[in-house]
Amino acid sequence: MRQTWLAKKERKKIALRFIPNREARHVTTHRLFREGKSGERMMAVVLHHRNRTGKTYRLPTERDLEVYHAAESALEEKRARLREEWGMDPVPDEEIQMTGRGQITTPLFGMTKFGYLFNPRQKLALITFVEKVRQARAHLLAQGAEPEFAKAVATYLAITFNRLADKNALYNVIGEKIEHVFGRQALPMVWDHVEVNPFTDVGRPNMQEWVELVLAHLTSIPSGEGNSDG
């Protein structure tokens, strides 16, 4: 992990405390990552109560781990079904191209494809949303909607879904909030990440409401008919 803080405010400081197992000495290196021998584990669970302000933290329970591992088998089943149905892998399998300036470093650690950037439960959630977007378009067409209208609706839903994928990234321990992936024009290797519940309400407009605000603004712009001197 890059750090152990969960919350780091003036009046609220919470951090993990590691207890080393001195008998089981083990060091993870670039080589182990590239060979697929690296590991991952759930370090903490962030809780937010709808009727109370602030967040609380706890260690993961056996039930938390069971639910996470259940997503691994569910992902493989759904991935195989959608691959057969769509004629393509629903999990992005494109190779990540490294740049000469070190802006993308994940391939150095064996994460050579875009699908490797998400854990199994994240991938299960994301391909499920993709499936629902495609089903929404098919449903509109089956109900007699104009093809361009169905395409527009699917596009806006895809934009909403895109914001969800972007938000499964870093946790801001000072603001106790989730940050998006691209803090700068780069995709660097990070040693811990947050997995967001897409249905949670954290008190600010969620991914869907942000898209709705943009659309409301765009529809208020004049059509631009007539001549212009600008």
C-alpha positions in Angstrom: 0.0 0.0 0.0 1.2 3.5 -0.7 0.0 4.7 2.7 -2.2 3.5 5.7 -4.4 6.5 6.3 -8.2 6.1 5.9 -9.1 9.5 7.1 -6.7 12.4 7.8 -8.5 15.5 8.9 -7.7 17.9 11.7 -10.3 16.5 14.0 -10.5 13.0 12.6 -7.6 10.7 12.0 -8.0 7.0 11.3 -5.3 4.6 9.9 -4.6 1.0 9.5 -2.0 -0.6 11.7 0.0 -3.4 10.2 1.1 -6.4 12.3 4.0 -8.1 10.5 4.3 -11.8 10.2 8.0 -12.1 10.8 8.1 -15.9 10.0 6.6 -15.5 6.5 9.0 -13.2 4.9 7.8 -12.2 1.4 8.7 -9.3 -1.0 6.6 -8.5 -4.0 8.6 -7.3 -7.0 8.0 -6.3 -10.6 8.9 -9.8 -11.7 6.2 -11.4 -9.5 3.6 -9.1 -10.9 4.6 -9.9 -14.4 4.5 -13.6 -13.7 1.0 -13.3 -12.3 2.1 -14.2 -8.7 1.1 -11.0 -7.0 -1.8 -10.8 -4.6 -4.5 -8.5 -3.5 -6.6 -8.2 -0.4 -9.5 -6.1 1.0 -8.0 -3.7 3.6 -11.0 -1.8 4.9 -14.7 -1.1 4.4 -16.0 2.4 4.3 -19.6 3.0 5.6 -21.9 5.9 5.2 -25.3 6.0 6.9 -28.1 7.9 5.1 -29.3 9.5 8.3 -25.9 10.5 9.7 -23.1 12.7 8.5 -19.6 11.5 8.1 -18.1 8.1 7.3 -17.1 5.2 9.5 -14.5 2.5 8.8 -14.1 -1.2 9.8 -12.0 -4.1 8.9 -13.4 -6.6 6.4 -15.3 -9.6 7.7 -15.3 -13.2 6.4 -18.7 -12.4 4.9 -17.2 -9.4 3.0 -14.5 -11.7 1.6 -17.0 -14.5 0.7 -19.1 -12.0 -1.3 -16.1 -10.7 -3.1 -14.9 -14.1 -4.1 -18.4 -15.1 -5.2 -18.1 -12.3 -7.8 -15.1 -14.1 -9.3 -17.0 -17.1 -10.4 -20.1 -15.0 -11.4 -17.8 -12.9 -13.6 -16.5 -15.9 -15.5 -20.0 -17.2 -16.1 -21.3 -13.9 -17.3 -18.2 -13.2 -19.4 -18.5 -16.5 -21.2 -22.2 -15.9 -21.9 -21.8 -12.4 -23.2 -18.7 -13.3 -25.3 -20.9 -15.9 -27.1 -23.8 -13.5 -27.4 -21.9 -10.4 -28.6 -19.1 -12.2 -30.5 -16.5 -10.3 -28.5 -15.0 -10.3 -25.0 -17.1 -7.9 -22.8 -14.0 -7.2 -20.7 -11.6 -4.9 -22.7 -8.8 -7.0 -24.0 -6.9 -4.3 -25.9 -3.2 -4.0 -25.2 -2.0 -0.9 -23.2 0.6 1.0 -25.1 3.4 2.5 -23.0 4.5 6.0 -23.8 8.0 7.2 -23.9 7.6 9.7 -21.1 6.4 7.2 -18.5 2.8 8.4 -18.4 1.5 4.8 -18.5 3.5 2.4 -16.3 1.0 -0.4 -15.5 2.5 -2.8 -18.2 5.7 -2.9 -16.1 3.7 -4.7 -13.5 2.0 -7.2 -15.8 -1.1 -5.1 -16.3 -0.8 -5.2 -20.1 -4.5 -5.0 -21.0 -7.2 -2.5 -20.0 -9.3 -5.3 -18.5 -6.5 -5.9 -16.0 -7.0 -2.5 -14.4 -10.2 -3.6 -12.5 -10.7 -6.3 -9.9 -13.2 -9.1 -10.6 -16.1 -7.6 -8.8 -15.6 -4.2 -10.5 -15.5 -6.0 -13.9 -18.7 -7.9 -13.1 -20.5 -4.7 -12.2 -19.1 -2.8 -15.3 -20.0 -5.4 -17.9 -23.5 -5.7 -16.3 -24.0 -2.0 -16.8 -22.8 -2.4 -20.4 -25.3 -5.2 -20.9 -28.1 -3.0 -19.6 -27.2 -0.2 -21.9 -27.4 -2.5 -24.9 -30.7 -4.0 -23.7 -32.2 -0.5 -23.3 -31.4 0.4 -26.9 -32.8 -3.0 -28.1 -36.0 -2.4 -26.0 -36.5 1.1 -27.5 -36.1 -0.3 -31.0 -38.6 -3.1 -30.3 -41.1 -0.5 -29.0 -40.9 1.3 -32.4 -38.6 4.2 -31.4 -36.6 5.9 -34.1 -33.1 4.4 -34.5 -31.4 7.8 -34.0 -33.4 8.4 -30.8 -32.5 4.9 -29.5 -28.9 5.6 -30.4 -29.0 9.0 -28.5 -30.4 7.4 -25.4 -27.8 4.6 -25.4 -25.1 7.2 -25.9 -26.2 9.2 -22.8 -26.5 6.0 -20.7 -23.0 5.1 -21.9 -21.6 8.5 -20.8 -23.2 7.9 -17.4 -21.6 4.5 -17.2 -18.3 5.9 -18.2 -18.3 8.2 -15.2 -18.8 5.1 -13.0 -15.7 3.4 -14.5 -13.7 6.6 -13.9 -14.7 6.8 -10.3 -13.4 3.3 -9.3 -10.0 4.7 -8.5 -8.4 6.6 -5.6 -9.6 7.5 -2.2 -9.0 11.0 -0.9 -8.2 10.5 2.8 -8.4 14.2 3.5 -11.7 14.8 1.9 -12.9 11.2 2.6 -14.2 11.0 -1.0 -13.5 9.1 -4.2 -11.3 10.7 -6.8 -11.4 9.9 -10.5 -8.6 8.1 -12.4 -7.1 11.0 -14.4 -5.8 13.5 -12.0 -3.4 14.2 -14.8 -2.9 12.9 -18.4 -1.3 9.7 -17.2 -2.2 6.2 -16.0 0.4 5.5 -13.3 0.7 2.4 -11.2 -1.0 2.8 -7.8 -0.8 0.4 -4.8 -4.3 0.7 -3.4 -7.7 1.6 -4.9 -11.3 2.1 -3.8 -14.2 0.1 -5.1 -17.3 2.2 -5.1 -20.9 1.1 -4.6 -22.6 2.6 -7.7 -26.0 3.0 -5.9 -24.7 4.9 -2.9 -25.6 8.5 -2.2 -22.7 10.5 -0.8 -24.5 13.9 -0.7 -23.3 15.2 -4.1 -24.8 14.7 -7.5 -23.9 11.2 -8.6 -22.8 10.1 -12.1 -26.3 10.2 -13.6 -27.2 13.6 -12.2 -24.1 15.2 -13.5 -25.0 14.0 -17.0 -28.5 15.3 -16.6 -27.2 18.7 -15.6 -25.1 18.9 -18.7 -28.1 17.8 -20.9 -30.3 20.4 -19.3 -27.7 23.1 -20.1 -27.3 21.9 -23.7 -31.0 22.0 -24.4 -31.2 25.6 -23.3 -28.6 26.7 -25.9 -30.2 28.5 -28.9 -30.2 26.5 -32.1 -28.0 28.9 -33.8 -30.3 29.5 -36.8 -29.7 32.6 -38.9 -26.5 34.5 -39.7 -23.8 35.5 -37.3 -21.0 38.0 -37.4 -18.9 36.0 -34.9 
